[in-house]
Amino acid sequence: MNMYVANLSFHTQDEDLKKLFAEYGSVSSAKVITDRETNKSRGFGFVEMESDAEAKEAIKGLNNKEIEGRALSVSIAKERPARTSNKRW
């Protein structure tokens, strides 16, 4: 299950996010989203866990939990809509 994690500290790295969620089970991937130009954190990321049950426990345990002075917002990630091409031929 893929989860959206918002309100991260701007110092949080991928590995920090992975360790935080690993307390609840097996983490497939953890990615803090960064700005393309500055490479600085945008304050949110995505975590994927192998088991839906573990992911639900992580959401329950970490949503609104204060980390580095910020209350995390953890929820199930929404599917990204398919991109449409705006190319003109």
LOLOGU-679326 format. One record per atom (N, C-alpha, C): residue number from 0; atom name; x, y, z. Coordinates in steps of 0.001 Angstrom, whole numbers. Each point is the difference from the previous one (the first is absolute). Layout:
// LOLOGU-679326
(NUM,CA,(X,Y,Z))
...
// end
This chain:
// LOLOGU-679326
(0,N,(855,-1179,0))
(0,CA,(-855,1179,0))
(0,C,(899,1239,0))
(1,N,(-345,957,-822))
(1,CA,(757,1240,-120))
(1,C,(-658,1081,863))
(2,N,(817,700,784))
(2,CA,(-514,1042,902))
(2,C,(628,1351,-311))
(3,N,(-779,1031,208))
(3,CA,(424,1381,-162))
(3,C,(306,537,1394))
(4,N,(1168,609,168))
(4,CA,(412,544,1297))
(4,C,(274,1489,-176))
(5,N,(-785,832,692))
(5,CA,(138,1454,-135))
(5,C,(465,618,1309))
(6,N,(439,1245,-100))
(6,CA,(465,806,1128))
(6,C,(1297,-543,607))
(7,N,(863,-516,-878))
(7,CA,(1312,-483,441))
(7,C,(922,1182,275))
(8,N,(927,-207,917))
(8,CA,(1046,988,222))
(8,C,(808,103,-1296))
(9,N,(488,1174,-310))
(9,CA,(765,184,-1234))
(9,C,(1380,-651,79))
(10,N,(353,-530,1180))
(10,CA,(1276,-705,177))
(10,C,(-150,-1507,-187))
(11,N,(-1233,-484,-115))
(11,CA,(-248,-1441,-114))
(11,C,(534,-542,-1330))
(12,N,(724,-1100,100))
(12,CA,(566,-676,-1173))
(12,C,(-766,-1307,-237))
(13,N,(208,-613,-1170))
(13,CA,(-652,-1263,-337))
(13,C,(211,-1054,1096))
(14,N,(1237,-119,463))
(14,CA,(346,-1014,1000))
(14,C,(-719,251,1332))
(15,N,(-159,1270,377))
(15,CA,(-727,340,1230))
(15,C,(-1450,-469,-102))
(16,N,(-601,233,-1144))
(16,CA,(-1389,-380,-240))
(16,C,(-142,-1526,56))
(17,N,(950,-688,-600))
(17,CA,(-27,-1464,-9))
(17,C,(97,-545,1429))
(18,N,(916,545,796))
(18,CA,(165,-458,1387))
(18,C,(-1266,238,819))
(19,N,(-625,1141,-202))
(19,CA,(-1213,346,737))
(19,C,(-1112,-1010,-263))
(20,N,(-189,-380,-1254))
(20,CA,(-1066,-923,-359))
(20,C,(385,-1458,238))
(21,N,(1293,-306,51))
(21,CA,(459,-1375,219))
(21,C,(-443,-537,1357))
(22,N,(-321,885,937))
(22,CA,(-494,-431,1309))
(22,C,(-1335,-733,-128))
(23,N,(-695,198,-1120))
(23,CA,(-1324,-590,-207))
(23,C,(9,-1171,-964))
(24,N,(1141,-285,-619))
(24,CA,(77,-1134,-922))
(24,C,(1031,219,-1090))
(25,N,(-120,-787,-1034))
(25,CA,(963,-14,-1092))
(25,C,(-281,1120,-1008))
(26,N,(974,888,-158))
(26,CA,(-132,1149,-901))
(26,C,(623,-343,-1354))
(27,N,(-806,88,-1069))
(27,CA,(499,-269,-1352))
(27,C,(791,1189,-531))
(28,N,(-527,1217,254))
(28,CA,(688,1206,-456))
(28,C,(-446,1196,833))
(29,N,(885,972,78))
(29,CA,(-293,1248,709))
(29,C,(702,1120,-764))
(30,N,(-758,1022,-386))
(30,CA,(560,1072,-826))
(30,C,(-515,1358,463))
(31,N,(925,883,385))
(31,CA,(-335,1382,303))
(31,C,(72,750,-1326))
(32,N,(-1034,744,-319))
(32,CA,(-49,722,-1276))
(32,C,(787,1305,124))
(33,N,(849,245,-990))
(33,CA,(846,1191,13))
(33,C,(-313,899,-1198))
(34,N,(343,1268,155))
(34,CA,(-157,977,-1072))
(34,C,(1022,-307,-1089))
(35,N,(-420,19,-1245))
(35,CA,(902,-335,-1108))
(35,C,(1173,962,-128))
(36,N,(-238,1269,262))
(36,CA,(1043,1004,-199))
(36,C,(938,126,1192))
(37,N,(-540,-1,1217))
(37,CA,(830,218,1189))
(37,C,(415,-1292,683))
(38,N,(-666,-1111,-330))
(38,CA,(231,-1301,617))
(38,C,(-316,-15,1501))
(39,N,(-765,987,473))
(39,CA,(-402,49,1405))
(39,C,(-1348,-687,159))
(40,N,(-227,-542,1200))
(40,CA,(-1247,-694,288))
(40,C,(-1196,922,-188))
(41,N,(-1094,-565,-506))
(41,CA,(-1247,754,-144))
(41,C,(-922,-249,1188))
(42,N,(454,-808,978))
(42,CA,(-766,-208,1228))
(42,C,(-1009,-1131,-66))
(43,N,(83,-828,-1039))
(43,CA,(-883,-1159,-68))
(43,C,(712,-1142,-708))
(44,N,(-581,-1192,112))
(44,CA,(605,-1152,-647))
(44,C,(-976,-1152,-105))
(45,N,(523,-1127,-456))
(45,CA,(-812,-1198,-178))
(45,C,(731,-1190,596))
(46,N,(-767,-873,638))
(46,CA,(549,-1227,575))
(46,C,(-861,-1153,-482))
(47,N,(655,-1063,-447))
(47,CA,(-733,-1191,-418))
(47,C,(380,-1150,924))
(48,N,(-1032,-652,536))
(48,CA,(213,-1150,877))
(48,C,(-539,-1243,-685))
(49,N,(618,-1141,297))
(49,CA,(-362,-1243,-670))
(49,C,(-1389,-493,388))
(50,N,(-394,217,1246))
(50,CA,(-1281,-513,476))
(50,C,(-986,1133,265))
(51,N,(-1230,-176,-460))
(51,CA,(-1044,997,266))
(51,C,(-266,129,1492))
(52,N,(51,-1110,725))
(52,CA,(-254,25,1445))
(52,C,(1070,826,714))
(53,N,(1260,-177,-401))
(53,CA,(1090,779,600))
(53,C,(-150,1477,-338))
(54,N,(-383,279,-1233))
(54,CA,(-182,1388,-423))
(54,C,(-1108,668,811))
(55,N,(-1094,-714,210))
(55,CA,(-1105,559,789))
(55,C,(432,274,1434))
(56,N,(830,-879,564))
(56,CA,(529,214,1355))
(56,C,(920,1223,23))
(57,N,(801,153,-1036))
(57,CA,(898,1154,-96))
(57,C,(-801,1298,-84))
(58,N,(-1065,-13,-790))
(58,CA,(-852,1194,-116))
(58,C,(-594,327,1360))
(59,N,(-523,-1026,678))
(59,CA,(-608,197,1316))
(59,C,(1026,534,1012))
(60,N,(1213,-550,-54))
(60,CA,(1027,374,965))
(60,C,(707,1316,-277))
(61,N,(100,371,-1270))
(61,CA,(801,1178,-347))
(61,C,(-801,1234,-399))
(62,N,(-1256,-157,-385))
(62,CA,(-802,1166,-372))
(62,C,(-173,906,1223))
(63,N,(311,1259,-154))
(63,CA,(-40,1028,1055))
(63,C,(1100,-144,1049))
(64,N,(937,-934,-197))
(64,CA,(1121,-144,929))
(64,C,(993,1133,-252))
(65,N,(477,592,1082))
(65,CA,(940,1112,-139))
(65,C,(1421,-528,-158))
(66,N,(625,376,-1100))
(66,CA,(1384,-360,-301))
(66,C,(732,1290,-339))
(67,N,(1072,278,732))
(67,CA,(785,1226,-191))
(67,C,(-880,1247,45))
(68,N,(-963,1,925))
(68,CA,(-844,1174,195))
(68,C,(-1116,174,-1013))
(69,N,(-222,-1018,-847))
(69,CA,(-1047,90,-1020))
(69,C,(-905,-1218,97))
(70,N,(-1310,226,-47))
(70,CA,(-970,-1098,46))
(70,C,(-143,-598,-1394))
(71,N,(406,-1259,-140))
(71,CA,(-78,-661,-1301))
(71,C,(-1444,-235,-414))
(72,N,(-215,7,-1288))
(72,CA,(-1282,-377,-570))
(72,C,(273,-1201,-892))
(73,N,(-547,-1162,373))
(73,CA,(259,-1237,-731))
(73,C,(-1331,-559,-495))
(74,N,(-74,-291,-1293))
(74,CA,(-1228,-547,-576))
(74,C,(346,-899,-1179))
(75,N,(-1007,-728,-475))
(75,CA,(191,-835,-1183))
(75,C,(184,933,-1196))
(76,N,(1023,-267,-793))
(76,CA,(279,841,-1172))
(76,C,(-1073,-209,-1056))
(77,N,(-405,1085,-626))
(77,CA,(-969,-71,-1093))
(77,C,(736,-324,-1287))
(78,N,(-667,-746,-859))
(78,CA,(598,-314,-1300))
(78,C,(127,1279,-809))
(79,N,(1095,124,-686))
(79,CA,(249,1157,-841))
(79,C,(-791,-142,-1294))
(80,N,(-748,1023,-392))
(80,CA,(-744,-113,-1255))
(80,C,(965,-84,-1186))
(81,N,(-401,-694,-1019))
(81,CA,(836,-133,-1193))
(81,C,(206,1377,-626))
(82,N,(1229,254,-404))
(82,CA,(306,1285,-628))
(82,C,(-471,-19,-1436))
(83,N,(-530,1123,-416))
(83,CA,(-392,130,-1406))
(83,C,(1023,859,-701))
(84,N,(255,-311,-1205))
(84,CA,(985,740,-771))
(84,C,(-634,1281,-561))
(85,N,(699,1096,142))
(85,CA,(-474,1270,-545))
(85,C,(783,400,-1250))
(86,N,(660,-971,-594))
(86,CA,(792,297,-1198))
(86,C,(-933,327,-1159))
(87,N,(420,961,-770))
(87,CA,(-763,345,-1199))
(87,C,(828,-384,-1206))
(88,N,(-596,-754,-856))
(88,CA,(733,-467,-1175))
(88,C,(-186,903,-1112))
// end
